[in-house]
Amino acid sequence: MGLSGSVSCHATVLCIIPLLVLIILYACLLLPIPASFFRPQHGTNMDEHQSVPMLERVKGLVYPADEKLNRRWLEAEYVSGVRIIAWEERLGKENVPKDELDAKLQGVSMQNKTLIIAILNKAYVEENGMLDLFLQCFQEEENQFLIRHILFVAVDETAFNRCCTLELHCYKLTTDEVNFSKEAFYMSNAFNEMMWRRTLFLGDILRRGYNFIFTDMDVLWLRNPFSRLSHEGEDLQLSCDFFFGNPFHNPHFNTGFYFVSANNKTIALFDEWYALRNNSTGKKDQDVLQAMMKEGAFTRLGLRVRYLETTYFSGFCQMSQDSREVIIVHANCCVSVKVKLIDLSKVFQAWKSIEGNLTSDIAAWPPKAGICLHDTTVK
Protein backbone atom coordinates (compact mmCIF):
# COMPACT_ATOMS: atom_id res chain seq x y z
CA MET A 1 0.00 0.00 0.00
CA GLY A 2 1.37 3.43 -0.93
CA LEU A 3 1.56 6.52 1.14
CA SER A 4 -1.58 8.02 -0.40
CA GLY A 5 -3.59 4.83 0.32
CA SER A 6 -2.53 4.81 3.96
CA VAL A 7 -3.53 8.44 4.41
CA SER A 8 -6.92 7.76 2.83
CA CYS A 9 -7.57 4.77 5.12
CA HIS A 10 -6.73 6.75 8.27
CA ALA A 11 -8.95 9.62 7.15
CA THR A 12 -11.86 7.23 6.65
CA VAL A 13 -11.42 5.75 10.15
CA LEU A 14 -11.26 9.22 11.70
CA CYS A 15 -14.56 10.10 10.01
CA ILE A 16 -16.36 6.86 10.98
CA ILE A 17 -15.45 6.86 14.70
CA PRO A 18 -17.24 10.17 15.56
CA LEU A 19 -20.23 9.01 13.53
CA LEU A 20 -20.46 5.74 15.51
CA VAL A 21 -20.22 7.64 18.80
CA LEU A 22 -23.10 9.89 17.76
CA ILE A 23 -25.23 6.89 16.75
CA ILE A 24 -24.62 5.18 20.12
CA LEU A 25 -25.43 8.33 22.09
CA TYR A 26 -28.60 8.86 20.06
CA ALA A 27 -29.73 5.29 20.65
CA CYS A 28 -29.15 5.58 24.41
CA LEU A 29 -31.29 8.70 24.58
CA LEU A 30 -34.19 7.10 22.70
CA LEU A 31 -34.26 3.58 24.21
CA PRO A 32 -35.73 3.16 27.76
CA ILE A 33 -33.46 1.77 30.43
CA PRO A 34 -34.76 -1.69 31.42
CA ALA A 35 -36.15 -2.00 34.93
CA SER A 36 -33.79 -4.87 35.63
CA PHE A 37 -30.88 -2.41 35.37
CA PHE A 38 -31.97 -0.90 38.69
CA ARG A 39 -32.69 -4.16 40.51
CA PRO A 40 -30.16 -5.39 43.06
CA GLN A 41 -28.08 -8.21 41.66
CA HIS A 42 -27.56 -11.57 43.32
CA GLY A 43 -25.04 -11.31 46.09
CA THR A 44 -26.06 -7.85 47.31
CA ASN A 45 -26.93 -7.49 50.98
CA MET A 46 -30.12 -5.49 50.53
CA ASP A 47 -33.12 -6.69 52.51
CA GLU A 48 -36.30 -5.89 50.59
CA HIS A 49 -38.01 -4.79 53.81
CA GLN A 50 -35.39 -2.09 54.34
CA SER A 51 -36.88 -0.19 51.42
CA VAL A 52 -40.42 -0.12 52.74
CA PRO A 53 -40.10 2.92 55.09
CA MET A 54 -39.05 5.01 52.07
CA LEU A 55 -42.63 4.71 50.87
CA GLU A 56 -43.86 7.07 53.56
CA ARG A 57 -41.40 9.79 52.60
CA VAL A 58 -43.16 10.50 49.32
CA LYS A 59 -46.03 12.79 50.25
CA GLY A 60 -49.37 11.86 48.76
CA LEU A 61 -48.36 8.46 47.40
CA VAL A 62 -49.21 5.25 49.23
CA TYR A 63 -48.59 1.88 47.63
CA PRO A 64 -48.86 -1.65 49.08
CA ALA A 65 -45.38 -2.88 49.90
CA ASP A 66 -46.14 -6.43 48.85
CA GLU A 67 -46.95 -5.52 45.24
CA LYS A 68 -44.14 -6.77 42.97
CA LEU A 69 -44.40 -3.66 40.81
CA ASN A 70 -44.27 -1.28 43.75
CA ARG A 71 -41.41 -3.19 45.32
CA ARG A 72 -39.46 -2.57 42.12
CA TRP A 73 -40.02 1.17 42.54
CA LEU A 74 -38.63 1.03 46.08
CA GLU A 75 -35.61 -1.02 45.04
CA ALA A 76 -34.97 1.42 42.22
CA GLU A 77 -34.71 4.30 44.68
CA TYR A 78 -32.67 2.26 47.15
CA VAL A 79 -30.11 1.12 44.58
CA SER A 80 -29.88 3.93 42.08
CA GLY A 81 -31.31 6.99 43.77
CA VAL A 82 -34.16 7.28 41.25
CA ARG A 83 -37.04 9.23 42.79
CA ILE A 84 -40.17 7.11 43.29
CA ILE A 85 -42.41 9.68 41.61
CA ALA A 86 -40.18 9.75 38.51
CA TRP A 87 -40.18 5.96 38.34
CA GLU A 88 -43.97 5.93 38.64
CA GLU A 89 -44.28 8.44 35.82
CA ARG A 90 -42.19 6.22 33.60
CA LEU A 91 -44.41 3.18 34.22
CA GLY A 92 -47.78 4.91 33.90
CA LYS A 93 -50.49 6.64 35.90
CA GLU A 94 -52.79 3.71 36.70
CA ASN A 95 -51.54 3.38 40.30
CA VAL A 96 -51.89 7.05 41.23
CA PRO A 97 -54.59 7.36 43.93
CA LYS A 98 -57.54 9.44 42.75
CA ASP A 99 -58.47 10.55 46.29
CA GLU A 100 -57.65 9.96 49.95
CA LEU A 101 -59.77 6.81 50.19
CA ASP A 102 -58.14 5.32 47.12
CA ALA A 103 -54.72 6.02 48.61
CA LYS A 104 -55.73 4.27 51.83
CA LEU A 105 -57.11 1.25 49.98
CA GLN A 106 -53.93 0.91 47.92
CA GLY A 107 -51.83 1.11 51.06
CA VAL A 108 -53.79 -1.44 53.09
CA SER A 109 -54.91 -4.03 50.55
CA MET A 110 -53.14 -7.26 49.75
CA GLN A 111 -51.68 -7.98 46.32
CA ASN A 112 -55.05 -9.35 45.12
CA LYS A 113 -56.87 -6.14 46.16
CA THR A 114 -58.34 -7.68 49.31
CA LEU A 115 -58.51 -6.00 52.70
CA ILE A 116 -60.34 -6.04 56.03
CA ILE A 117 -62.66 -3.20 57.05
CA ALA A 118 -63.83 -2.30 60.56
CA ILE A 119 -65.95 0.67 61.63
CA LEU A 120 -64.92 2.71 64.70
CA ASN A 121 -66.80 5.23 66.80
CA LYS A 122 -66.18 6.88 70.14
CA ALA A 123 -67.93 4.12 72.07
CA TYR A 124 -65.44 1.52 70.79
CA VAL A 125 -62.17 3.39 71.35
CA GLU A 126 -62.31 4.04 75.10
CA GLU A 127 -59.26 2.92 77.06
CA ASN A 128 -59.38 -0.85 77.66
CA GLY A 129 -62.49 -0.95 75.52
CA MET A 130 -63.65 -2.90 72.50
CA LEU A 131 -60.89 -1.68 70.17
CA ASP A 132 -58.16 -2.72 72.61
CA LEU A 133 -59.67 -6.21 72.95
CA PHE A 134 -60.02 -6.46 69.17
CA LEU A 135 -56.35 -5.56 68.69
CA GLN A 136 -55.22 -8.21 71.18
CA CYS A 137 -56.40 -10.81 68.68
CA PHE A 138 -53.77 -9.60 66.23
CA GLN A 139 -50.95 -10.17 68.67
CA GLU A 140 -51.49 -13.90 68.18
CA GLU A 141 -48.86 -15.34 65.84
CA GLU A 142 -51.28 -16.58 63.19
CA ASN A 143 -52.97 -13.18 62.90
CA GLN A 144 -50.08 -10.75 63.26
CA PHE A 145 -49.64 -10.05 59.55
CA LEU A 146 -53.34 -9.25 59.13
CA ILE A 147 -53.13 -5.98 61.08
CA ARG A 148 -51.33 -4.47 58.07
CA HIS A 149 -54.42 -5.12 55.98
CA ILE A 150 -57.13 -3.68 58.24
CA LEU A 151 -58.63 -0.30 57.40
CA PHE A 152 -60.23 1.24 60.48
CA VAL A 153 -62.98 3.59 59.34
CA ALA A 154 -63.69 6.22 61.99
CA VAL A 155 -67.06 7.97 62.01
CA ASP A 156 -66.11 10.68 64.53
CA GLU A 157 -63.09 12.74 65.51
CA THR A 158 -62.43 10.93 68.81
CA ALA A 159 -62.30 7.54 67.11
CA PHE A 160 -60.08 8.87 64.34
CA ASN A 161 -57.61 10.47 66.77
CA ARG A 162 -57.32 7.29 68.87
CA CYS A 163 -56.83 5.24 65.74
CA CYS A 164 -54.02 7.51 64.58
CA THR A 165 -52.42 7.47 68.05
CA LEU A 166 -52.24 3.69 67.84
CA GLU A 167 -50.60 4.01 64.39
CA LEU A 168 -53.23 1.91 62.67
CA HIS A 169 -54.46 2.34 59.10
CA CYS A 170 -57.17 4.96 59.65
CA TYR A 171 -59.72 6.69 57.44
CA LYS A 172 -62.22 9.30 58.60
CA LEU A 173 -65.66 8.82 57.07
CA THR A 174 -67.64 12.01 56.55
CA THR A 175 -71.18 11.56 57.84
CA ASP A 176 -73.09 14.68 56.70
CA GLU A 177 -73.22 16.14 60.22
CA VAL A 178 -74.89 13.02 61.67
CA ASN A 179 -73.44 12.40 65.14
CA PHE A 180 -72.19 8.81 65.43
CA SER A 181 -69.85 9.46 68.35
CA LYS A 182 -72.09 7.96 71.05
CA GLU A 183 -72.99 4.33 71.44
CA ALA A 184 -75.80 3.61 69.00
CA PHE A 185 -78.12 1.29 70.90
CA TYR A 186 -79.50 -1.66 69.01
CA MET A 187 -82.37 -0.72 66.64
CA SER A 188 -82.35 2.96 67.66
CA ASN A 189 -82.58 5.56 64.89
CA ALA A 190 -78.89 6.34 65.35
CA PHE A 191 -78.06 2.65 65.08
CA ASN A 192 -79.97 2.26 61.82
CA GLU A 193 -78.49 5.48 60.39
CA MET A 194 -74.99 4.16 61.14
CA MET A 195 -75.75 0.80 59.51
CA TRP A 196 -77.04 2.43 56.32
CA ARG A 197 -74.09 4.83 56.11
CA ARG A 198 -71.87 1.78 56.46
CA THR A 199 -73.68 0.00 53.60
CA LEU A 200 -73.23 3.01 51.29
CA PHE A 201 -69.52 3.22 52.11
CA LEU A 202 -68.92 -0.50 51.57
CA GLY A 203 -70.66 -0.34 48.20
CA ASP A 204 -68.19 2.37 47.22
CA ILE A 205 -65.30 0.06 48.15
CA LEU A 206 -66.70 -2.59 45.79
CA ARG A 207 -67.06 -0.07 42.96
CA ARG A 208 -63.37 0.72 43.36
CA GLY A 209 -62.60 -2.96 42.70
CA TYR A 210 -61.64 -4.14 46.19
CA ASN A 211 -62.70 -7.40 47.86
CA PHE A 212 -63.05 -7.23 51.61
CA ILE A 213 -63.92 -8.90 54.86
CA PHE A 214 -66.20 -6.65 56.84
CA THR A 215 -66.01 -7.20 60.59
CA ASP A 216 -67.88 -5.60 63.44
CA MET A 217 -65.69 -4.55 66.35
CA ASP A 218 -67.45 -7.03 68.65
CA VAL A 219 -65.82 -9.96 66.85
CA LEU A 220 -62.87 -11.89 68.27
CA TRP A 221 -60.45 -13.03 65.56
CA LEU A 222 -58.94 -16.13 67.17
CA ARG A 223 -57.46 -17.49 63.95
CA ASN A 224 -56.89 -16.35 60.37
CA PRO A 225 -60.32 -16.56 58.67
CA PHE A 226 -58.90 -16.62 55.15
CA SER A 227 -57.80 -20.20 55.82
CA ARG A 228 -61.46 -21.28 56.10
CA LEU A 229 -63.16 -19.08 53.53
CA SER A 230 -64.12 -20.92 50.36
CA HIS A 231 -62.32 -20.24 47.08
CA GLU A 232 -64.82 -21.82 44.71
CA GLY A 233 -66.14 -18.71 43.00
CA GLU A 234 -68.43 -17.42 45.76
CA ASP A 235 -69.46 -13.79 45.50
CA LEU A 236 -70.55 -13.47 49.11
CA GLN A 237 -69.79 -15.49 52.26
CA LEU A 238 -71.88 -14.63 55.31
CA SER A 239 -71.56 -15.55 58.98
CA CYS A 240 -74.71 -16.87 60.68
CA ASP A 241 -76.45 -16.58 64.01
CA PHE A 242 -77.50 -20.22 63.63
CA PHE A 243 -76.31 -22.90 61.22
CA PHE A 244 -78.25 -26.08 60.51
CA GLY A 245 -76.04 -27.81 57.95
CA ASN A 246 -76.82 -26.20 54.58
CA PRO A 247 -74.02 -23.85 53.40
CA PHE A 248 -76.12 -22.62 50.44
CA HIS A 249 -79.35 -21.67 52.20
CA ASN A 250 -79.68 -20.02 55.59
CA PRO A 251 -82.06 -17.17 56.45
CA HIS A 252 -80.26 -16.65 59.78
CA PHE A 253 -77.19 -14.91 58.37
CA ASN A 254 -75.50 -11.99 60.13
CA THR A 255 -73.85 -8.96 58.49
CA GLY A 256 -71.46 -8.46 61.40
CA PHE A 257 -68.86 -10.58 59.61
CA TYR A 258 -68.77 -11.44 55.92
CA PHE A 259 -66.50 -11.65 52.88
CA VAL A 260 -67.52 -10.12 49.55
CA SER A 261 -65.80 -10.22 46.16
CA ALA A 262 -65.91 -7.11 43.99
CA ASN A 263 -67.82 -7.71 40.75
CA ASN A 264 -70.87 -6.40 38.90
CA LYS A 265 -73.21 -8.74 40.79
CA THR A 266 -72.14 -7.67 44.28
CA ILE A 267 -72.08 -3.99 43.27
CA ALA A 268 -75.68 -4.34 42.04
CA LEU A 269 -76.62 -6.06 45.31
CA PHE A 270 -75.24 -3.24 47.45
CA ASP A 271 -76.90 -0.62 45.24
CA GLU A 272 -80.30 -2.32 45.58
CA TRP A 273 -79.76 -2.88 49.27
CA TYR A 274 -79.01 0.78 49.98
CA ALA A 275 -81.83 1.98 47.72
CA LEU A 276 -84.36 0.25 50.02
CA ARG A 277 -83.34 2.22 53.12
CA ASN A 278 -86.15 4.78 52.86
CA ASN A 279 -88.80 2.08 52.55
CA SER A 280 -87.61 0.12 55.56
CA THR A 281 -88.65 2.12 58.60
CA GLY A 282 -88.00 0.19 61.79
CA LYS A 283 -85.71 -2.30 60.06
CA LYS A 284 -81.94 -2.49 60.24
CA ASP A 285 -79.86 -3.10 57.13
CA GLN A 286 -79.47 -6.80 57.97
CA ASP A 287 -83.26 -7.26 58.13
CA VAL A 288 -83.58 -5.68 54.69
CA LEU A 289 -80.91 -7.93 53.18
CA GLN A 290 -82.59 -11.00 54.67
CA ALA A 291 -85.88 -9.91 53.12
CA MET A 292 -84.13 -9.42 49.77
CA MET A 293 -82.80 -12.98 49.95
CA LYS A 294 -86.26 -14.38 50.74
CA GLU A 295 -87.72 -12.45 47.81
CA GLY A 296 -85.16 -13.99 45.45
CA ALA A 297 -82.75 -11.08 44.93
CA PHE A 298 -79.66 -13.28 45.36
CA THR A 299 -80.90 -15.68 42.68
CA ARG A 300 -82.07 -12.89 40.36
CA LEU A 301 -78.65 -11.23 40.50
CA GLY A 302 -76.89 -14.55 39.88
CA LEU A 303 -75.03 -14.43 43.18
CA ARG A 304 -73.20 -17.46 44.51
CA VAL A 305 -73.58 -17.19 48.29
CA ARG A 306 -72.11 -19.41 50.99
CA TYR A 307 -73.25 -19.39 54.62
CA LEU A 308 -70.42 -20.00 57.07
CA GLU A 309 -70.56 -22.81 59.63
CA THR A 310 -70.72 -21.79 63.28
CA THR A 311 -68.20 -24.51 64.09
CA TYR A 312 -65.66 -22.05 62.68
CA PHE A 313 -67.44 -18.68 62.46
CA SER A 314 -69.36 -18.69 65.71
CA GLY A 315 -71.04 -16.29 68.09
CA PHE A 316 -72.98 -16.01 71.32
CA CYS A 317 -76.15 -17.18 69.54
CA GLN A 318 -74.54 -20.52 68.66
CA MET A 319 -71.03 -21.03 70.00
CA SER A 320 -68.49 -23.32 68.39
CA GLN A 321 -68.01 -26.39 70.53
CA ASP A 322 -64.42 -26.96 69.37
CA SER A 323 -61.66 -24.65 70.61
CA ARG A 324 -59.26 -26.22 68.08
CA GLU A 325 -61.43 -25.20 65.13
CA VAL A 326 -63.09 -21.93 66.14
CA ILE A 327 -61.94 -18.95 64.07
CA ILE A 328 -64.12 -16.05 65.19
CA VAL A 329 -66.55 -15.40 68.02
CA HIS A 330 -69.12 -12.67 67.40
CA ALA A 331 -71.01 -11.09 70.30
CA ASN A 332 -74.35 -11.52 68.55
CA CYS A 333 -77.54 -12.11 70.56
CA CYS A 334 -76.24 -9.34 72.88
CA VAL A 335 -77.08 -5.62 72.72
CA SER A 336 -74.80 -3.50 74.95
CA VAL A 337 -71.16 -2.63 74.22
CA LYS A 338 -70.24 -2.93 77.92
CA VAL A 339 -71.90 -6.32 78.26
CA LYS A 340 -70.34 -7.56 75.03
CA LEU A 341 -66.91 -6.44 76.23
CA ILE A 342 -67.27 -8.34 79.52
CA ASP A 343 -68.33 -11.59 77.86
CA LEU A 344 -65.92 -11.37 74.92
CA SER A 345 -63.06 -10.86 77.38
CA LYS A 346 -64.08 -14.07 79.16
CA VAL A 347 -64.18 -15.95 75.86
CA PHE A 348 -60.77 -14.63 74.81
CA GLN A 349 -59.12 -15.53 78.10
CA ALA A 350 -60.67 -19.01 78.07
CA TRP A 351 -59.43 -19.61 74.54
CA LYS A 352 -55.91 -18.37 75.34
CA SER A 353 -55.74 -20.60 78.41
CA ILE A 354 -56.65 -23.66 76.35
CA GLU A 355 -54.34 -22.77 73.45
CA GLY A 356 -51.42 -22.02 75.74
CA ASN A 357 -51.68 -25.25 77.73
CA LEU A 358 -51.66 -28.53 75.83
CA THR A 359 -52.72 -30.41 78.96
CA SER A 360 -55.72 -28.18 79.63
CA ASP A 361 -59.20 -29.61 79.57
CA ILE A 362 -60.83 -28.66 76.26
CA ALA A 363 -64.14 -29.42 77.96
CA ALA A 364 -63.75 -25.91 79.45
CA TRP A 365 -64.66 -24.62 76.00
CA PRO A 366 -66.87 -22.85 75.29
CA PRO A 367 -67.34 -20.74 78.42
CA LYS A 368 -71.01 -20.69 79.40
CA ALA A 369 -71.18 -18.40 82.42
CA GLY A 370 -71.71 -14.80 81.43
CA ILE A 371 -74.26 -12.06 80.94
CA CYS A 372 -75.04 -12.97 77.35
CA LEU A 373 -73.05 -16.20 77.29
CA HIS A 374 -75.09 -19.34 77.77
CA ASP A 375 -75.06 -22.98 76.83
CA THR A 376 -75.85 -23.16 73.10
CA THR A 377 -75.16 -26.86 72.73
CA VAL A 378 -77.70 -28.47 70.41
CA LYS A 379 -79.36 -31.17 72.50
N, C-alpha and C positions, 0 to 999 in steps of 0.2 A: 504493500500500500504506500502511495506517495505522500508527500507532505500535505498536498492540497486535500487529499482524501481523509487524512487524519484530522485535519482542522474542521472539515465538514461534519465528520462523525461527532466530534466533541461539541460542536455548535448545536447539532440536533439533540443530543442528550441534555444540554443546558436548557434548551427550550421545552423539552418534554417534562423534566422534573418539576418545574413550577406549575405546569398545567395539571399534573397528577396531584400535587398538593392541594390545589384549588378544588379539584373534583372531590377529594376525600373530605375536605372541610365542608363543602357544600352538602355532601351526603350526610355528614354527622348532624348538620343543622336541621335537615329535613326529617330524618328517621327518628322515631321515638326511642328513648332508652328503655330497654326491657326491664320489667319490674324485678326480674331475678337478679339484675345487676346490684340492686340495693339490699337484697336479702343476705343475712349473715350466712357465711359458708360453713360447711362442716368443720368442726374443730374449734370454732369460736366459743367463748365462754358466756355468751349472752343468754340469760334466762328470759323467756318470752314474757314472764309476769313482771319483769323489771320495767317493761315499757308501758304497762297499763296506767300508772299514775300520770304519765304525760298526757293522757286523754283529757284530764280535767283542766289542763293548763290552756286549752284552746277554747276561749269563751264562746258560748253559743253552740258548740258542737258536742253532741253526746252520741257515742257509738258503742254497741255491745262489744266487749273485749273478746268474746269467744267467736266472733265472726272471722272467718279466714281472711276475707278481704280487708276488714278493718285492722286485723292484726298485721297485715302487710304494710298498711299505712304507718302503724306505730314502729315497726321494725325499720321502715325507711327513714323515719326521723332519727331513731336511735343510732343507726349505722352511718347514715350519710349526712345528717343534718337537714334533710329536706323538710320544709314546713308541712304539717299535716294538711292545712287548708290548700296549699299548692298541689299536693299529691291528690287530694280529693277532686280538685278542679280538672286534673289531667284524666281522671277515671270517669268523670261524669257527675251529674247533679242528682241522681236518683236517690241518694242516701241523705240529702240535706233535709233536716227536719222542717216541716212547713209551719209548725207552731210549737208552743211549749209542751203540749201534750204529746205530740209526735216525737219530740226530743226525748221525753221521759220514756215513752214506749220503746224507742230504739235502744235506750240505755239499759233498760231492765229486762227486755225479752231475751229468750234463748235464741239459738241460731235458727230454729224453725219458726220464729215469730210467735212463741208461746210464753205466757207470763202468768203470774198469780195476782189477783186483785182483791184488796180488802178495803172496806170503808171505815173511816175513823171519825168519831166526833168527841166532844169534850167528855162525855160520860165514860168513854172507853180509855182515856189516856191519863186518868188520875194515877198518882203514885201507888204502886203495888196493886194496880187495877187490871182490867181485862187485857189491855195491850201488853203489859209486863208478863202476864201468864202466857199469852199467845207467843211472845218472843222466846220464852223458855223452851218451847218445843223445838226451836231451831238452833238450840245449843246441843241437841242430840246429834250424834255423829252422822246418822243417815240423812238428816235434814239440813245440815249446816250449809250446804251449797245453795239451798233453795232461797235463803234470805236475800241473795243477790237478785232474785227474779220476782220479788214481791213489790208491787206498786201500792203504797198506802195512800188512799185517796181521802184527804181531809175535807170535811164539810164546814169547818169553822176555824177561826184563827188559833184558838187554844190547841186544838188537835194538830194543826199544821206545825205550830211552833214546837210542840213536844216531839213530833215526828222528826223534825229537822235536828233538834237537840240530840236525839238518839242516832243521828247520821244514817237514817233509813232512806229508801227511795220514796220521796214524798211528792204529792201533787195536790194543789188546792183547787177544789171544785167550786166554781161560782154557783150560787144557789138563788139568784134573783131576789135577794133580801129576805128569803125565808130563813128563820132561825132554827138551825139544827143542832145548836150547841148543847142543849139539855137532853137528858135521857128521854127518848121518844117511847112512851109506854105502849105496849102491845095493843094494836088496833085503834089507837088514838089518831086524830087527824094528822098530827105531826108525824106519827109513825108511818101512816100511809103516804104522806107527801114525800118522806125520805125514801120510801121504797120505790115510788114512781120516778123520782129524780135519779135514783140508782139505775133503774131500767133504761132510762133515756141515755145515760152516760155509757152503760155497757153496750148498748146498740151502736153507739159511736165508735167504740173500740173495735167491734166487728167490722164496721164499714171501713176502718183503716187497715183491715187485713190481719188482725191479730187474734189468735186463739187464746183462751184463758181459762184458768180455774177461778171461779168466784168463790170466796169464802167469807162467811160471817166471822166477826171477831170472837164469837162464843163457840169456836170450834178448836178442839185440841188436835194438833197434827202430831200424832205419835210416831208415824212412819211416813215414808215418801209415797204419796198417793199415786204418782205416775206409774209406779210399779204394778198397780192393780187396775188402772184404767184400761179399757179395751182399745185395741188398735185395729179394729175390723171395719173401719169406715163409718163409725157412728158420728152423727152431727152433734148430738147432745147426750150427756151422761149425767143423770140426776140422782142425788142422794134421796133417801126415803125415810119417812117417820116409821113406817112398818113395811116389812118385806115378807112376801108369802110364796116365794119360789119362782116367780115368772119375771125374768129380766127385761121383757119386752112389753109388759103391761102392768102398770101399777098406779092407781089414782092417788096414792098416798105419798107422792114425791114432795120434796122440800127444796126450796130455792136458796137455802142457806149454805149449800155447798154443791157446786156442779161444774162440769167441764163442757165447754162449747167450742166447736171448730168454726172458724170464719169462712162462710160461703154464702151464696145468694139465698139459700133456703133459711139459714139461721138469721140472716139480716132481715128477711121478710117476716120471720116469726117475731123478732123483737119489735119491728115496726108495727105489726098488727097488735101485739101485746100492749105497747104503749098507747096506741090509738084508742084503746078501750077504757082508758083511765077515767074519762069523764062520764062514762055510762056504768060505772061500777061503784057507786056510792056505798060505803059500808063494807067494801071488800078490799083486802090487801092484794098486792100484785100476784102473790102465789095463788090465791083463790081464783083470780082471773085466768091465770095460765092453766090451772087444773080444769076450769070450765072449758077453755079452748080445746084442751085435749079431749074431753068428753064429747065435744061437739065435732070432733074430727079434724081439727086444724092441723095436727101433726101429720096425719095421713094425707090431707089435701096438699100440704106443702112438700110432701115427699121426704119428710124427715125420718132418719134412722135414729131412734132414741133407745138408750139402754138405762135401766133403773138399777142402781147400785145396791148390792147385798149389804144388809146391816151386820153381817158377820165381820165385814171389813170397814164399811162406812156407817158407823153406828151413831146412836144418840140416846138421850135419856128416855125417849119414847120406847125404844127397843134396843137395849144394850147388847153389844157383841159379848158372847159368852167365852171367847177365846182370846186371852191376853197376847198370845203368840201371833195372832192374825190381825187383830184390830189395827186399823190405820188412822181413823179419825173418831173423835167422840164429839158430837154436837149437842149443845144444851137446848135441844128442842123440848117441847112439852114443859116449858118453864118460862116465866114471863118477866122476871125482874133481873136487872144486871147484877145487883148485889147477891141475890140468891144464886144465880148462875155461876158467879165467881166463886162462891163458897163451895158449891158442889163440884165444879170443874177442878178446883184445886185438890179436892179429895181424890178425884179420879186420877189426876196426874201423879199425885204422890203414890197412890196404890200401884199404878202401872210402873213407875220408876222403881219401886221396892221389889216388884216381881222381876223386872228386867235386870236389875242389878244384883240379884241373888239367885243363882241357879238352883239352890236347894229350897227356895221359898215355895210355899204351897199355892199353886195356881188356882186352887179352889177359892182363894181370897178375891179372885176376880170374877165378875165385876163387883165393885163396892155397891152396897144396896142401902146403906144407912145415910140419908141426907134429907134435904128439904124437898128437892124435886126427885132425887134419886130414889128408886124403888126396885123391887124385884120384877124384871120384865121377862123372866124365863117363861117360854111357852110350855104350858103344862100338857 
